């Protein structure tokens, strides 16, 4: 099953969605996107990283960013 993270689920006005096979893969892509697109370093805050991790969902889609 594919896992995904969407910025809009975190309350950010952004249509980005990252997907991957594992939660760790999705979180790594979300961290990179947050840094590159929003100037936010999720690795500097365990609270933000935990929040992002909590928003990762199982999906059946296969879109990727």
VEXSEMAR-21007 format. One line per 8 residues: number of its first residue (from 1); their letters; for each residue x, y, z of N, C-alpha, C, CB. Coordinates in Angstrom, 1 decimal. Glycine has a CB too. Example, Ala and Ser with C-alpha at 12.3 -4.5 7.8 and 13.67 -1.06 7.14 Angstrom:
<vovos>
1> AS> 13.2/-5.7/7.8/12.3/-4.5/7.8/13.2/-3.3/7.8/11.3/-4.5/9.0 | 12.8/-2.2/7.1/13.7/-1.1/7.1/12.9/0.0/7.9/14.1/-0.6/5.7
</vovos>
This chain:
<vovos>
1> XXXXXXXX> 0.9/-1.2/0.0/0.0/0.0/0.0/0.9/1.2/0.0/-1.0/0.0/1.2 | 0.5/2.2/-0.7/1.2/3.5/-0.8/0.8/4.4/0.4/0.9/4.2/-2.1 | 1.8/5.2/0.8/1.6/6.1/1.9/1.7/7.5/1.3/2.5/5.9/3.1 | 1.0/8.5/1.9/1.1/9.9/1.4/1.0/10.9/2.5/0.0/10.1/0.3 | 1.5/12.1/2.1/1.4/13.3/3.0/1.0/14.4/2.1/2.8/13.6/3.7 | 0.1/15.2/2.5/-0.4/16.4/1.8/-0.2/17.6/2.7/-1.9/16.3/1.3 | 0.4/18.7/2.1/0.6/19.9/2.9/-0.7/20.5/3.4/1.3/21.0/2.0 | -1.7/20.4/2.5/-3.0/21.0/3.0/-3.6/20.4/4.2/-4.0/20.9/1.8
9> XXXXXXXX> -3.2/19.1/4.5/-3.7/18.5/5.7/-3.0/19.1/6.9/-3.4/17.0/5.6 | -1.9/19.7/6.7/-1.2/20.4/7.8/-1.6/21.9/8.0/0.3/20.3/7.6 | -2.6/22.3/7.1/-3.1/23.6/7.2/-2.3/24.6/6.4/-3.0/24.1/8.6 | -1.4/24.1/5.5/-0.6/24.9/4.6/-1.4/25.1/3.3/0.8/24.3/4.4 | -1.4/26.3/2.7/-2.0/26.5/1.4/-1.0/26.1/0.4/-2.4/28.1/1.2 | -1.1/24.8/0.0/-0.1/24.2/-0.9/-0.8/22.9/-1.4/1.3/23.9/-0.2 | -0.7/22.6/-2.7/-1.3/21.4/-3.3/-0.3/20.3/-3.3/-1.8/21.8/-4.6 | 0.8/20.4/-2.8/1.8/19.3/-2.9/1.4/18.0/-2.1/3.2/19.7/-2.3
17> XXXXXXXX> 1.7/16.9/-2.7/1.4/15.6/-2.1/2.6/14.8/-2.4/0.1/14.9/-2.6 | 3.2/14.2/-1.4/4.4/13.3/-1.5/3.9/11.9/-1.2/5.6/13.7/-0.7 | 4.4/10.9/-1.9/4.0/9.5/-1.7/5.3/8.6/-1.6/3.1/9.0/-2.7 | 5.1/7.5/-1.0/6.2/6.5/-0.9/5.7/5.2/-0.4/7.3/7.0/-0.1 | 6.5/4.2/-0.4/6.2/2.9/0.0/6.1/2.7/1.6/7.1/1.8/-0.5 | 7.0/3.6/2.2/7.0/3.5/3.7/6.8/4.9/4.3/8.4/2.9/4.1 | 6.5/4.9/5.6/6.3/6.1/6.3/7.6/6.9/6.3/5.9/5.9/7.8 | 8.8/6.2/6.5/10.1/6.9/6.5/10.4/7.6/5.2/11.2/5.9/6.8
25> XXXXXXXX> 10.0/6.9/4.1/10.3/7.5/2.7/9.4/8.8/2.5/9.9/6.5/1.6 | 8.2/8.7/2.9/7.3/9.8/2.8/7.7/11.0/3.7/5.8/9.4/3.2 | 8.1/10.7/4.9/8.6/11.7/5.8/9.8/12.4/5.2/8.9/11.1/7.2 | 10.8/11.6/4.7/12.0/12.2/4.1/11.6/13.2/2.9/12.9/11.1/3.6 | 10.7/12.8/2.1/10.2/13.6/1.0/9.5/14.9/1.5/9.3/12.8/0.0 | 8.7/14.7/2.6/8.0/15.8/3.1/9.0/16.8/3.8/7.0/15.4/4.2 | 10.0/16.3/4.4/11.0/17.2/5.0/11.7/18.0/3.9/12.1/16.4/5.8 | 12.1/17.3/2.8/12.7/18.0/1.7/11.8/19.1/1.1/13.1/17.0/0.6
33> XXXXXXXX> 10.5/18.7/0.9/9.6/19.7/0.3/9.4/20.9/1.2/8.2/19.0/0.0 | 9.2/20.6/2.5/9.0/21.7/3.5/10.1/22.7/3.4/8.8/21.2/4.9 | 11.4/22.2/3.4/12.6/23.0/3.3/12.6/23.8/2.0/13.8/22.1/3.5 | 12.4/23.1/0.9/12.6/23.7/-0.4/11.5/24.7/-0.8/12.7/22.7/-1.5 | 10.2/24.3/-0.5/9.1/25.1/-0.9/8.6/26.1/0.1/8.0/24.2/-1.3 | 8.8/25.8/1.4/8.3/26.6/2.5/9.3/27.2/3.4/7.3/25.8/3.2 | 10.6/26.9/3.2/11.6/27.4/4.1/11.5/26.9/5.5/11.6/28.9/4.1 | 10.9/25.7/5.7/10.7/25.2/7.1/11.6/23.9/7.2/9.2/24.9/7.4
41> XXXXXXXX> 12.4/23.9/8.3/13.2/22.7/8.5/12.6/21.8/9.6/14.7/23.1/8.9 | 11.8/20.8/9.1/11.1/19.9/10.1/12.1/19.2/11.0/10.2/19.0/9.3 | 13.3/19.0/10.6/14.3/18.2/11.4/14.7/19.0/12.6/15.5/17.9/10.5 | 14.5/20.3/12.7/14.9/21.1/13.8/13.9/21.1/15.0/15.1/22.5/13.4 | 12.7/20.4/14.8/11.7/20.4/15.8/11.1/19.0/15.9/10.6/21.5/15.6 | 11.2/18.3/17.0/10.6/17.0/17.1/9.1/17.2/17.1/11.0/16.3/18.4 | 8.5/18.3/17.5/7.1/18.5/17.5/6.6/18.6/16.1/6.7/19.8/18.3 | 7.3/19.4/15.3/6.8/19.5/13.8/7.0/18.2/13.1/7.7/20.6/13.1
49> XXXXXXXX> 8.1/17.5/13.3/8.3/16.3/12.7/7.3/15.2/13.1/9.7/15.7/13.0 | 6.9/15.2/14.4/5.9/14.3/14.9/4.5/14.7/14.3/5.8/14.4/16.4 | 4.3/16.0/14.1/3.0/16.4/13.5/2.9/15.9/12.1/2.9/17.9/13.6 | 4.0/16.1/11.3/4.1/15.7/9.9/3.9/14.2/9.8/5.4/16.2/9.3 | 4.6/13.5/10.7/4.4/12.0/10.7/3.0/11.6/10.9/5.4/11.4/11.7 | 2.3/12.3/11.8/0.9/11.9/12.2/0.0/12.1/11.0/0.5/12.7/13.4 | 0.4/12.9/10.0/-0.5/13.2/8.9/-0.3/12.3/7.7/-0.3/14.6/8.5 | 0.7/11.4/7.8/0.9/10.4/6.7/-0.2/9.4/6.7/2.3/9.7/6.9
57> XXXXXXXX> -0.8/9.2/5.6/-2.0/8.3/5.4/-1.7/7.2/4.4/-3.2/9.1/5.0 | -2.4/6.0/4.6/-2.3/5.0/3.6/-3.3/5.4/2.5/-2.8/3.6/4.3 | -2.8/5.2/1.3/-3.6/5.5/0.1/-3.5/4.4/-0.9/-3.1/6.9/-0.5 | -4.4/4.4/-1.9/-4.3/3.5/-3.0/-3.9/4.1/-4.2/-5.7/2.8/-3.2 | -3.7/5.5/-4.2/-3.2/6.2/-5.4/-1.8/6.0/-5.6/-3.5/7.7/-5.3 | -1.3/6.4/-6.8/0.1/6.3/-7.1/0.8/7.6/-7.5/0.3/5.2/-8.1 | 0.2/8.7/-7.2/0.8/10.0/-7.6/2.0/10.3/-6.7/-0.2/11.2/-7.5 | 3.0/10.9/-7.2/4.2/11.2/-6.5/4.8/12.5/-6.8/5.3/10.1/-6.8
65> X> 5.5/13.1/-5.9/6.2/14.3/-6.1/7.7/14.2/-5.8/5.6/15.4/-5.2
</vovos>
